[in-house]
Amino acid sequence: MAAAVKVYGPPLSTAVSRVLACLLEKDVPFQLLPVNMARGEHKKPDYLKIQPFGQVPAFQDESITLFESRAISRYICDKYANQGNKLFGTNPLEKASIDQWLEAEGQSFNPPSSVLVFQLAFAPRMKLKQDENLIKQNEAKLAKVLDVYEKRLGESRYLAGDEFTLADLSHLPNGQYLVNATDRGELFLSRKNVERWWGEISSRESWKKVVEMQNSPPPSA
């Protein structure tokens, strides 16, 4: 039996949680290894060998190392195509449809939602001053993106069609914070189709397990 893959980073990280959800969907055994960013472990030479930008996650599968969460997720889906849930299509058209919505997440949804997650969920915890202008600007940007999603999700059950795919999964990390840890959940819940979609994807067993990991106390040093 192949050795478990290794994921470095805290599950509270949106990028780390994206990879964890994918591994759980694909039934891939993994080992989650903590990286104490407060102590600067992500900037140490040994860590930079596997994550040259000094961020999380880092990912190891035997001799292979990867460091970008969406690329890691695609790799997992391709390597373990015949196990777990099918997340990345079986023909060129399916894959292209999934890829275009995965790109929409990365290019259109992620930038404003990441700003909002930091400003609304993390800045208060870190005792940092919130930038109200930045919040307002990115709330408007995200609303436009979700208007597009609302139309699309009126035409199909999920973003890339009628099956749950990597395109939907990739929205879970930022969506989780916005809906459950800020007062901007209405961005999702006020749109009928988006609300239905969010309810379905966020109630998957894989994501529930990730949220449990996020809510568990970190291992002691």
N, C-alpha and C positions, 0 to 999 in steps of 0.2 A: 504493500500500500504506500502511495506517495506521501512524503512528509507534508505536514500542514504548511500552508503559506503563512508568511509573517506580515502583519500590518503594524506599522509604528505610528503612534499618535493617540491622543485622547478621543474617546467617542463623542465628546461634546463638540469637537471640530466638525463643521458641516462637511468638509471634504472627506474626513475619515469616516463619518457615518454613512456617506454615500457608498464607499467601498464595502463597509460592513454589511449594508443592506443587500448589495449585489452578491456577496459571498454567501449570505444566508439564503437568498433566493435560489442560488445555484447549488446549494448543499455542498459547499467546498469547506473542508476543515481549515481552520485558521487559528493562529496564535496572535493575540493582540498584545503588543509590547508598549509599555508606557514611555512617553517622552516628556520629561519635565521641562516645559518651555520657560517656566519662571526661573529655573536654574541655568537656562541657556544650553540645555543638552542638545537642542536642535542646531546649534552652531558649532558643535565640537567636530574635530576632523573626521573621526570614525563615522559619525552620522552623515556628514557632508559627502562622504564617498557614495552613499546610496541615495541621498537627497541633496543635490548640489546647490539648491536654492535655500536650504536651511528652513524648510517648511514641513508641514505634515499634510497628507500621509507620505510615508515611504513604504514600499512594498517589495517583498522578496519571495520569489518562487524558485527554490533551489539556487541556481546560478544567475537567475534573471532578476534585475532590479528595475522598478518603475516608480514614478513619483507624481503623476498627475491623475486625479481621481477618476476623471472620465475615461482617460486612456487605460487606466487599470481596469475599470469596469468593462470596457470593450474586450480587453485581453481575457479577462475571466470568462466572459460570455463565449468567446471564440474557443478557448482552450477546453472549457468544460461544457461544450455545446450539447452533449448527449446526457447531461444530468441536470437535476433540478428543473426549474421553470424556464421555458424558452423566453428569453428577453431581447434577443437581437435578430430575429427573423431568420428565414431559411432560404430566401432567394434575394437577388439583387434589388428588386423593387421594394420588398419589405424592409431590407436593410437601409435603403436610401430614405424611405419614409421615416424610419426611426432616427436615422442620422440627422435629418433636417430638423426634427423637433428636439433632438438632443442639442443641436447647434442653437436652436431658438432659446433653449434653457441657458446655455452657456453665454450667448451673446446678448440676449434681450431680457430674459428673466433674472439671471444671476446678478448683473451689475446693480440694478436698483434694489433688489431684495437683499443683497448682501450689505449694502449701505444701511438699509432700514434695520436689519438684524443687529448690526453693530451699534447703531445709534440708539435703538429702542431697547434691545435686550442686554447688550454687553456693556455699553458705556455706563449705565447706572451701577452695575456690579463693580465696575472698575473705578467708580467715583470720578468719571470724566464728564465734562460739560457737553450736553447734547447741542447739536447744531440744528436749530429749528428750520432754517432755510434749506439746508441739505435734506432734511427729513421731508419737507414739503415738496421739493423738486423731485425726489425719488419716489415718493408716494404717487405723484402724478404720472411718472414714467411707468411705474409698475401697473397702475390702473389701466393704462393703454395696452400693455401687454396682455393683461388678464381679460380685456375686452376682446382681443383676438382669440384667446383661449375659449372664452365663453361661446363665441360663434362656432369654433372648431368642435367643441365638446357637445354642441347641439346636433352635430352631424355624425359623430362617432363616440363610442363609449370612452375611449382613451385617445391620447393625442395622435398616436400613429395608426390608429385603427380600432378594432374591437377587442384587442388583447392587451393586457398590461405588459409594458416593455421598459427597457432602460430609459426611454424618453420620459416616462412618467416617474420612474424611480428617482431620477436625478433631481426632481423638484422637491423631494421629501425633506431634505435637511433644512433649507431656508424656510419652506412652508411650515414646518413644525414650530420653528421659533416664532414666526409671524402670527400664526393662529393661536398658539398656546402660551407664548411668553411676552406678547406685546398687546397693545390696545388697537392694533390695526388688522385684526382677524376679519373684519368686515370686508376687506379687500377680496377675500376668498368667499366668505359666507353670504355676501349680498348678491352674488351672481349665481343664479340657479344651477347652471350646468357645471360651473367651477366648483360650487359647493358639493354637488353630487359626486363629482370626480375626486375631490379632495377626501371626502368621507370614505370612498372606496379604497384609494391608494394608501391612506394613512392608517387604515384598519387591517392591513395585511400583517400576517404573523411575523414576517421578517422584520417589518418596521417596528412592531410592538417590542420585539426583542432588542432592537437597537435603542429604543427609548428606555427600556429597562437598564441597559448598559449605561446610558447617559445619566440615569438617576441613581446608579449605584455609587457608593463612595470609592474614590480612587484608591489603588493599593498603597499601603504605607511604604515610605521610602526605606 
